[in-house]
């Protein structure tokens, strides 16, 4: 089971799919990585040689921000918005939808489970 960017890649999947298990790498990025490393589309992760795994690691280290660094960057961006006190930062702080979604009837994912209101019976 190859370990790339601190993530164990599943061995029975194709390389293109297995790379998407790394946070920050999607299908398009994994296709680009495979083409740069000269790995065929049909190859499985279990069939990779040590040299090919090393090439993949080097490409990811050079061209992509993944896992911990990416999570830290996203967190810092959100913290910056909250410190600025801009509208988006206030919405993050209050735990409400940030991108203009309605909150009257939806937004249960952001707001959490519905809280019962005492005395409301109709």
C-alpha positions in Angstrom: 0.0 0.0 0.0 1.9 3.1 -1.2 1.9 6.1 1.1 1.8 9.4 -0.7 1.5 12.8 1.0 0.8 11.0 4.3 -2.2 9.1 2.9 -2.4 5.4 2.3 -3.5 4.9 -1.3 -5.9 1.9 -1.8 -4.0 -0.8 -3.8 -6.9 -2.3 -5.8 -7.9 0.9 -7.6 -6.6 2.5 -10.7 -3.9 5.1 -10.0 -6.1 8.0 -11.3 -8.8 7.1 -8.8 -6.4 6.2 -5.9 -4.8 9.7 -6.0 -8.1 11.4 -5.4 -8.0 10.0 -1.8 -5.4 12.7 -1.1 -7.1 15.9 0.1 -6.6 18.6 -2.6 -6.4 16.3 -5.6 -9.4 15.6 -7.7 -9.9 13.7 -10.9 -8.4 16.4 -13.2 -5.4 16.9 -11.0 -4.8 13.1 -10.8 -5.0 12.8 -14.6 -2.4 15.6 -14.9 -0.1 13.9 -12.4 -0.4 10.5 -14.2 0.4 12.1 -17.6 3.4 14.0 -16.2 4.7 10.8 -14.5 4.1 8.8 -17.8 1.8 6.3 -16.0 -0.8 4.6 -18.3 -4.6 5.0 -17.4 -5.2 1.3 -16.9 -2.4 0.8 -14.4 -3.5 -0.2 -10.8 -1.8 1.2 -7.7 -0.6 -2.3 -6.7 1.3 -2.5 -10.1 3.3 0.7 -9.5 7.0 0.4 -9.2 9.0 2.3 -6.5 10.4 4.6 -9.2 6.8 5.5 -10.4 5.7 6.2 -6.8 8.7 8.4 -6.3 7.9 10.4 -9.5 4.3 10.9 -8.3 5.5 12.1 -4.9 7.9 14.6 -6.5 5.2 16.0 -8.9 2.8 16.4 -6.0 5.4 18.1 -3.8 6.4 20.5 -6.6 3.0 21.4 -8.1 0.3 20.9 -5.5 -0.6 22.1 -2.1 -2.2 19.1 -0.4 -3.4 17.7 3.0 -2.2 19.6 6.1 -0.8 22.6 4.2 -4.0 23.0 2.2 -6.2 22.6 5.3 -4.1 25.1 7.2 -4.4 27.6 4.3 -8.1 27.3 4.1 -8.5 27.7 7.9 -6.3 30.8 7.8 -8.3 32.3 5.0 -11.5 31.8 7.0 -9.9 33.2 10.1 -8.7 36.3 8.2 -12.3 36.9 7.0 -13.5 36.6 10.6 -10.9 39.0 11.9 -11.7 41.6 9.2 -15.3 41.6 10.3 -16.6 41.5 6.7 -20.0 40.1 5.9 -18.6 36.7 4.9 -16.5 36.6 8.1 -19.6 37.4 10.3 -21.5 34.6 8.6 -18.7 32.2 9.3 -18.6 33.4 12.9 -22.3 32.9 13.4 -22.3 29.5 11.7 -24.8 30.6 9.0 -24.5 30.0 5.2 -21.8 32.2 3.7 -22.7 32.3 0.0 -26.2 33.9 -0.1 -28.4 30.8 0.5 -31.7 31.3 2.1 -32.0 30.5 5.8 -35.8 30.8 6.5 -36.7 27.3 5.4 -33.4 25.5 4.8 -29.7 25.7 5.9 -30.0 22.9 8.4 -26.5 21.7 7.6 -24.9 25.0 8.7 -27.4 25.8 11.5 -27.6 22.4 13.1 -30.6 20.5 14.2 -33.8 22.5 14.7 -34.4 23.8 18.2 -38.0 23.6 19.6 -39.6 27.0 20.5 -41.5 26.9 23.8 -45.1 27.8 23.6 -45.5 27.5 19.9 -48.4 25.2 19.2 -50.4 25.6 16.0 
